[in-house]
């Protein structure tokens, strides 16, 4: 049950972040711009410059770290659930001898 709720939580967070990114990309002119028309944006890409998040290797490294973290979190819960199935049980037996001879 805990793994199911953890999966649901991560799914909810992922969908919320995706929705936030999609709203940020929406540029239909109905936002804070006056005029309500479409706007043009000039992008100047130079060979040596740019922001750090525009480099593909940053996204690859970030995805690799995310996958490793996800695998580490899920394998830790699997190991704990396997240990709980091998609980030790101590059985005591009392033996009484007949003393009437």
Secondary structure, 3 states (H helix, E strand, C coil): CHHHHHHHHHHHHHHHHHHHHHHHHCCCCCCCCCCCCCCCCCCCCCCCCCCHHHCHHHHHHHHHHHHHHHHHHHHHHHHHHHHHCCCCCCCCCCCCCCCCC
